[in-house]
Amino acid sequence: MGNKLIDTLANIFNLRSGEGLATTLLFTHSVFIGIALTFLETASYSLFLTKFSGEFLPYAYMIAAGVTTFVGYVHTKAEDFLSFPRLLSTTLIVILVSLCALYLGLMMIDSKWTVLAICISYYVLTALFYLEFWGLTGRLFTLRQSKRLFSLIGAGETVGGIIAGFAGSVLVKFIGTGNLLVISVAAVLCCMVLLGYITRIFAGQIESPEEDDKEEEEDRSLSELLKSRYLRLVFCCASLSIFAYYFLDYLFYNQVESRFPNEDETAHFLGMFLGILRTLTLLCNGFLAGRLINRYGLTVGLLVFPTILAGGFFLAQLTYFKGAGVFFWMVVLIKVVDEVIRYTIEEPTIRILYQPLPTGWRLRAQTLVETMVEPVSGAGVGMLLLLITSWLPFKFDVIHLVYAMFVILGAWIFVAVSLRREYSNVLAKALREGKLVGGASIALQDASSKAVLHKGLRSQKSGDVIYCLNMLEEIGDTKLETYMIQLLEHPEPQVRRHAAKKIGMLGMNGALAAVSNLLEKEKIPDVVGAALQTLCALSEAESFEEVFSYIKNPELEIRKGAMIALLRHSGIDGVLAAGGNLNNLLDSEIPDERKLAAQVLGEVGISGFYRPLLKLLEDSDLQVRKAAIIASGNLKNPRLLPLLLKNFSEPAVRKDAVSAVVAFGESILPELEKAFDSEHHENSVRIRIIRALGRLRGERAVEILKKKMDFSEVEIRRHVLEALVSCRYRETDKGMITERIWKEVEDATWILSVLIDIGEDEDTSLLSRALKGEVEKNRKRIFLLMSMVYHPSEIRNAEINLGSSDAQKRSYALESLDTRVSQDIKGAVFPLLEDLSPAQRLSRLIRFRKEESSSRHERLKQILGRSREWISSWTKACALFTIGKISTMEFYDTVIRSLADPDPIVKETAIWALGCLNANDLSERLQPLTQDKSQRVAKYARFVVNSVGFASVPMGKGYLTRSGRYTADLFKNILLDEGERRARRCRAANILARFKGNAARNALMEALTIPDRSVRTAALDALVKGSFDIEGNIRDNISVLLHKESGDAQWILRSIVTFFPVRHSDRLIHALNQELNQSRKRMLSILTLLNQRKRELETLFYWYIHQENKTVPESVKKEFEALTSQLEDPNIRKMVIKLFKHRYFGRLSEVRGLEVYHEARNVERHLREIAFGSSIFSLSWSRICALDMIVKLNLSDCIPQLIEILEDADDIVRATAGWALFKLNPEIYKKYESRLINDMSPLVSKTAKQLKFETSQFSAG
């Protein structure tokens, strides 16, 4: 019987499961607020009208406006440093203390100023009550719930007002007017009890550690708001409404004062009046207001309300001359109408007006209206009333207020008409921009808003139409089906598709004929697919034949729609018909078809159809795999979990995999716990299991997470703490949390001491940053732990502000924590939070320090030997990197032990560090790791073992990644670095050939633009060796390079022919022939790349490069001709053939097209080109021979250029340039002798010293 009654009440009040307790408590809370405010209002006005004349009311209005504004400002500031529950309780405490103080003042002093304070307090305490109550209600219910429940909950205040109103009219005769405040105090105490109970049992909802809804980052300053014409009209309308309210309020109490001179009589009348008023408000709110707003929209609230008041005052003007009694009751009637319409119709209308505003503006605009516009208007009313009643030259009469009201109401109506018109424009704009997402439908039930939505359906923009249609669905528009059918004819395919799908989802059987018509004429595949699903959903088996005819349609979207329709709605026949086609898709070699199969299975959503997904979850195509993961989340079959967990390790799909697991719900929790405990899973998988648990929440998820708080690895522990806070977990054992915080502080103290001992220089800079990061992680874990015993929102705000660059915010955050955190935690934690250096922090944490200082080398060993429970793998990897930089055998055993570390990051960095310490031992030590269970480690170990000389290549810290791997970026940077030695750059190119990927290929292609031809040669060799794909733009770039190489070869030929008749040129000609051979070698490599015929390259190299004095066999010539035949430019082809035909330098003059003049000026020009840096000549030997000829020919004009190349990067060129300068002009050489002697290169220094010795010997002789 009891359960049946509860169910009946739930149906009547539209309550859903889990809402009953919160709704009952809040309704009761609202009742007590209504009781407190009604008794306060009755007492305050009764006492005020007795102690003061009604003419003093304007002063009360002005003072109340100022105090209310100030209290609102203080409340806003309190929000920044008080937690939400504490803010609520503090608000009620302020109300209670204020009422008690006012009552005691009334009883002990009985001064008229006490009465004035009571009157003013009514307005102030009303605002505080509403801030407390509606703030609490907003936290307990979502926007969707608020739409259903806020009217019911808010009705409690009206019920309380009715009770207090009628009771007060009786009680005042027995206890007196002043003692009504005692009942108000009692009601506030009841509110406090209820608040304490509510905040305790709903702590998780009230103390949410994170905000789900992020406000838009928009400029919401007052000046920016006032730029909006719409908001200016809203503010004016609200202001004029307040003017009308207070004018009528003054007139009403003026008449009450005249009619009831005794305070008890006044209180009796006001009690009855308020009781009747609250009753009418309740009836209007329950049976009339909603219907009027829904039917007539804003017209009722904006226009009808002031018009009715104008009519009432017109009648009041007529009755004024009929007698005081008739006029009094006419004013009472107007007051009743005003109060009822104001609180049941106008207030909801004003809330509707905020909805078209951007999200960030809504609350700001509402706050401005309630804390600035209304109080300031109240003060303005007070001043205007004083002007009318006291300062005008003629005698005041109440009829003057009636005349003033006509002016106010006329202005109000004018502004309301403008606002009504502007509202439609702003709402239409908001709908176009999608600004009403997130619960705005609460206020879109009125006819005005619906008209805008209906108009939006006629838009040509698909986004606008779909948005309006969704809003109409959400508010339950009665003509929704009609609009859906009409939209099947919309010109935009997206709209037709959306309407077709919605018709099927909502089961609109009346639209069946329209869907069939759409199917007959529709050409867009995805619209046809949606129509097929809807047709099957509405007609089920009757449409089987028609839908089946689409099952082999060539369009994938149509096939998808047909299969989903048959599998979901056509019973066993549909399953049999679609099953064969689905299997064909699953076995297809085309990824898009396998992806389609996964999407079909996901949209059908039948758990038993899970087996095909087992294969798709391991598909080589990541898009197919992603579709299968999403489908798994829809099917929710536990047998899919192992493969979903396997995808946790794949960066491209792991986010979708976590979301799919979360979609399973709490039923998957036991399986997740088993998977976490499994030894087969890496930490990356465990971390994502924890994140899934944090998103699932609930008591069972919390219990699992609590078991993992002591996990042996520090990174896992941090994620466990984050997940627990996300679950809103509160720990009752504060001592346990304090102990964990102390352990974190001890660990931070050890890290700080290590940080100081290792120092910070070039070798340790990366490790130093990692250690500072460890301290930050300690801080993070400490904040998470504190969030479990203190209010999470407070701790989170403090953490955010401590990370701010604003010193004032950081100071404010520390002060906030200082007032909340216990002394034992505060003393340990604050040194880590304050702006101190590591040394200062360590000095203040001396009681947590357990060991003395050590040397840098000892600290490095300690880091690598420290348990993973307290230090991350990244920090260990950085320590190994530092060891590699230091490169002393003292660390050999430490590095060897690190090769056995379970974390791949540490292993991989240890491999590199070992190479830095002892390259000869590298292969032997790494051989076991080539079979490591981590594929990443095994692959890297094999790569290092197979990369000859790799271990000796010094690596900059910028190339060490978080994964501990050395990517192609390392060798790319070495290759392209102009400051690197040529040998190292060529070696880097050679190693890049072992990387199979676009990054390595692109780096080598970029190297082909390097001026150094030796490096270019190495890059070309690497491209050939790496068998990279040469297509498209890359092929075009290589063809351009061939053109350049052939041009360079011609220039080298000219130089050779130029030097034939010149004395002392034999060595230079021989060097230039080597340059020409290098050019030929590069051209052969280019031809090989263009033809992708790597196999013939070695043969061609042998005959054309290494056997220049022997006749090339005819078979080799044919292979060469086959390579050149693919060249599109005939001129280039002829030039290349001739360059390879005339290989011996004695016959080079036979090459046609070379016109050379053997003038001295021409010889000098070629020598300068070779010696002083033309990119055509790359061999150091060529430059040295050219410098030798410059000396032999005594070309003194070259001295300025000789001085320039004393800075050349090539050691042997610098040494030869110094020698040449010495030979040409010893006096000039003397200026540079000291610098050359002190050169970093032993060769240059030795040459300079030898020249100095020869000079001294010559002088002595």
Secondary structure, DSSP 8 states (H G I E B T S, - for coil): -HHHHHHHHHHHTT--TT-HHHHHHHHHHHHHHHHHHHHHHHHHHHHHHHHS-GGGHHHHHHHHHHHHHHHHHHHHHHHHHS-HHHHHHHHHHHHHHHHHHHHHHHHHT--HHHHHHHHHHHHHHHHHHHHHHHHHHHHHS-HHHHHHHHHHHHHHHHHHHHHHHHHHHHHHHHH-STTHHHHHHHHHHHHHHHHHHHHHHTHHHHT-SS-SS--------HHHHHT-HHHHHHHHHHHHHHHHHHHHHHHHHHHHHHH--SHHHHHHHHHHHHHHHHHHHHHHHHHTHHHHHHHHTHIIIIIIHHHHHHHHHHHHHHHHTT-HHHHHHHHHHHHHHHHHHIIIIIHHHHHHHHTTS-HHHHHHHHHHIIIIIHHHHHHHHHHHHHIIIIISSS---HHHHHHHHHHHHHHHHHHHHHHHHHHHHHHHHHHHHTTTTTTGGGG--SHHHHHHHHHHTT-S-HHHHHHHHHHHHHHT-TTHHHHHHHHTT-SSHHHHHHHHHHHHHHT-GGGHHHHHHHHHH---HHHHHHHHHHHHHHHGGGGHHHHHTTTT-SSHHHHHHHHHHHHHHSHHHHHHHHHHHHHHHHT-SSHHHHHHHHHHHHHH--GGG-HHHHHHTT-SSHHHHHHHHHHHHHH--GGGHHHHHHGGG-TTTHHHHHHHHHHT-GGGHHHHHHHHH-TTS-HHHHHHHHHHHHHH-HHHHHHHHHHTTT-SSHHHHHHHHHHHHHTT---S-HHHHHHHHHHHHHHHHHHHHHHHHH--STTTHHHHHHHHHHHHHHHHHHHHHHTTTS-HHHHHHHHHHHTSS-HHHHHHHHHHHHTTS-HHHHHHHHHHHSS--HHHHHHHTGGG--S----HHHHHHHHHHS-TTTS-HHHHHHHHHHHHHH--GGGHHHHHHHTT-SSHHHHHHHHHHHHHH-GGGHHHHHGGGGG-SSHHHHHHHHHHHHSTTGGGS---GGG--TTS---HHHHHHHHH-TTS-HHHHHHHHHHHTT--SHHHHHHHHHHTT-S-HHHHHHHHHHHHHHT----HHHHHHHHHHHHHHHHHHHHHHHHHHHHTTSTT-HHHHHHHHHHHHHHHHHHHHHHHHHHT-GGGHHHHHIIIII-TTS---HHHHHHHHHHHTT-S-HHHHHHHHHHHH--SGGGGGGSTT------HHHHHHHHHHHHTT-TT---HHHHHHHHHHHHHTT-GGGHHHHHHGGG-S-HHHHHHHHHHHHHH-HHHHHHHHHHHHT-SSHHHHHHHHHHHHHHHHHHH-
